[in-house]
């Protein structure tokens, strides 16, 4: 059975249609990148995956069951900003999910339990290359290191689905390349199912296994909100030629201009 | 020559410029006091420095003839106790209610309008009610401080709790936290340094309410003393008392600031 199934999904806000007639299914272990112009429903889609928004029509299924309408531990998330907790050190940020699980009332652990959680957290922090920054607070870390920490924090919980919301949008190009390698590496090792939102087409083109382009097939220049976006391209990554990239770029740019106007 | 708007004071210049108004005020006072005492040696309005020294000696370092206590010390302890209890209880109420209304929309809907309404009541206007209900003892004075600053603390902390980025609340849920854990591990720790700065802001009003209550009904306390000696135009006592109150206010503020920097480095580092 597919991990995620989308059946005739619509999202509308009053008269504005954001997404219409979405149909897709994603197998376990796939790495889907979602690209598109801003305003084309990428973030709305992510919010529905998280559970902070619910579909207007249609179904969004995780392992055959509708996604709960509030966030929970089946779906991990890394945001572009504010992803780690500023009042905890790197180590405490990664230990947090374990502490929350083993102490439902206090949320704090002590003694041998705490030592065990520390061990696991240390391993996780090493795998993202943060073993030099264990006792540092997030504000003492660079942007790239903060995102590494956010990944470690989300992954130690072993979520069914990992959602990435433009996680590298604020990083320098060099750092961004390192982060791509890190994400691909973690994805392979931990058998993750990943959805990554990005507005960088090139990033979407070579990261992961599958790329979705959210775009408006029908575009009314006078009233761009009257038609919603759909998945206009669903491409396996690696098999796409230059011509496809160009035609996607053209179409996405046209939509972006219409929405921006 | 740079434009005035672009000119900055150096480290020495900043100190000198900062001290200058104090020096000018002190000189002005001495000149005026001298002139008045020249005209009338019994003038009480602007006492000379020697009268201040006498008054301080009498109030602070000699036991009172009537009670055998050191007056300044007894007054200070009485006032600080009232202030401390009042501010502590207000801070606790502010913390609990502020977190509840800031983090939980259902509580906010129920409690916020009431708090907003209460915060508009001028506390001094209900001081007579407090004296009637709680008598003229310690309780009424502490209650005035609590009623005076708690609504402000609640509203401020509620706002600070609402300002916690939604991303972090979502993040906590994806890490498996329930509502209570989100409060104990996210909202409460992040609110604590903000509580300290709200308390620092409210201390000015707390002193105001304390002195007002002491002026009306008390048998000791800093506010009681200055209103008592006012009857004798004893500026030589009033001015040192005012300076002492100012110093206490400054010392408490400074201590809270230092404590916050030491205890919550992430809060001050991130700003």
Interface residues (C-beta under 8 A of the other chain):
Chain A: X50 X52 X70 X71 X72 X73 X75 X76 X77 X79 X81 X82 X83 X84 X85 X86 X87 X96 X97 X99 X100 X101 X104 X105 X106 X107 X108 X137 X138 X139 X140 X153 X154 X157 X159
Chain B: X165 X167 X168 X170 X171 X172 X173 X174 X175 X176 X177 X178 X180 X181 X184 X185 X186 X189 X190 X264 X265 X266 X267 X269 X270
